[in-house]
Amino acid sequence: MASDLTVGTLYQFKVSATNFNGPSELSEALSVHACVLSGPASAPERVTGDRTSISLAWRAPADDGGCGISGYQLMRDQGLGPDDPITVEVDPADINDRPTLTEHKVTLTSSETGKPVRF
């Protein structure tokens, strides 16, 4: 167990096995940041919409867990439960290197109209 780590810092770990003949070669490195899961983002809010598209916005989590947010997934639910496979990946390039980003907006379009949808 590693302790006294600095939140958000990238650490590398390698392992060597030792027996009475001495230590083995080092393993490949594992690179990990010292952070935990972020808090939840806010619920999405409707910004604009019409019969075939909707723009949604949400706020970034208040607590990023010590590491910057690298992406979002927006899931659409038409009331079908786990049989509704529609997920929108937000391109990390849209949010990376923007440490003051507190809100993100995405516009979705669909040929399906008149159906209630939860996000």
Phi and psi in degrees as a GROMACS rama.xvg file:
@    title "Ramachandran Plot"
@    xaxis  label "Phi"
@    yaxis  label "Psi"
@TYPE xy
-95.4059  136.833  ALA-2
-130.885  173.122  SER-3
58.8256  36.3412  ASP-4
-84.2306  156.408  LEU-5
-97.6439  124.844  THR-6
-55.9867  134.136  VAL-7
85.8355  -9.27158  GLY-8
-81.8766  141.051  THR-9
-83.9997  127.079  LEU-10
-120.542  150.011  TYR-11
-119.177  138.07  GLN-12
-125.445  138.82  PHE-13
-130.881  155.836  LYS-14
-124.823  142.746  VAL-15
-129.641  134.293  SER-16
-92.1493  143.81  ALA-17
-128.126  135.943  THR-18
-134.667  -167.773  ASN-19
-65.4707  -13.4943  PHE-20
-88.8553  -7.44436  ASN-21
118.264  -172.363  GLY-22
-82.5129  149.058  PRO-23
-81.6318  177.948  SER-24
-67.2122  157.356  GLU-25
-73.5624  147.305  LEU-26
-71.8089  174.428  SER-27
-65.302  154.358  GLU-28
-81.3341  144.05  ALA-29
-104.427  122.075  LEU-30
-104.211  122.617  SER-31
-141.075  149.551  VAL-32
-91.5002  145.932  HIS-33
-83.2908  90.5927  ALA-34
-158.085  171.562  CYS-35
-122.924  178.212  VAL-36
-58.0243  144.111  LEU-37
-74.9857  165.864  SER-38
-73.5875  174.307  GLY-39
-77.4685  149.374  PRO-40
-73.1501  164.748  ALA-41
-70.1152  162.575  SER-42
-63.9236  143.694  ALA-43
-65.2112  147.421  PRO-44
-122.588  143.928  GLU-45
-74.235  128.303  ARG-46
-96.6163  -54.616  VAL-47
-146.688  167.633  THR-48
-176.205  157.141  GLY-49
-142.085  -159.09  ASP-50
-68.4529  -22.1339  ARG-51
-127.282  3.15475  THR-52
-152.036  161.116  SER-53
-147.313  140.349  ILE-54
-109.166  128.468  SER-55
-120.222  149.498  LEU-56
-135.591  154.321  ALA-57
-150.59  162.441  TRP-58
-100.164  146.197  ARG-59
-62.9814  156.69  ALA-60
-59.2661  144.16  PRO-61
-66.0556  -30.0524  ALA-62
-121.411  114.329  ASP-63
-87.3886  6.11491  ASP-64
76.9993  4.9024  GLY-65
103.517  -10.4437  GLY-66
-127.578  147.173  CYS-67
-62.4091  151.253  GLY-68
-70.8192  130.853  ILE-69
-108.46  -1.64818  SER-70
171.693  169.237  GLY-71
-134.022  154.093  TYR-72
-120.864  128.549  GLN-73
-110.011  116.473  LEU-74
-101.866  133.985  MET-75
-103.49  135.463  ARG-76
-126.992  115.642  ASP-77
-95.1267  18.4664  GLN-78
88.3452  9.68799  GLY-79
-94.3816  2.47827  LEU-80
63.3754  -139.328  GLY-81
-67.2907  -10.4516  PRO-82
-83.6324  0.506931  ASP-83
-99.9799  97.8719  ASP-84
-88.2592  12.0243  PRO-85
-80.1892  118.145  ILE-86
-132.308  135.652  THR-87
-108.019  122.12  VAL-88
-88.9141  128.434  GLU-89
-87.6498  123.363  VAL-90
-58.8416  122.077  ASP-91
-56.7023  -27.27  PRO-92
-62.6164  -23.6716  ALA-93
-72.2915  -20.6711  ASP-94
-123.101  -18.0602  ILE-95
-63.1608  151.565  ASN-96
59.604  26.6982  ASP-97
-128.168  72.9635  ARG-98
-63.9165  -18.4029  PRO-99
-97.1324  6.33665  THR-100
-64.0367  121.354  LEU-101
-119.089  -8.01813  THR-102
-146.703  144.625  GLU-103
-131.528  145.485  HIS-104
-126.957  140.077  LYS-105
-136.397  142.139  VAL-106
-111.092  128.002  THR-107
-114.349  142.683  LEU-108
-124.339  154.571  THR-109
-156.349  149.362  SER-110
-84.3781  -10.7966  SER-111
-85.9758  123.388  GLU-112
-125.96  159.442  THR-113
77.6852  8.94012  GLY-114
-104.944  136.927  LYS-115
-70.6147  136.308  PRO-116
-134.139  137.076  VAL-117
-108.826  144.488  ARG-118
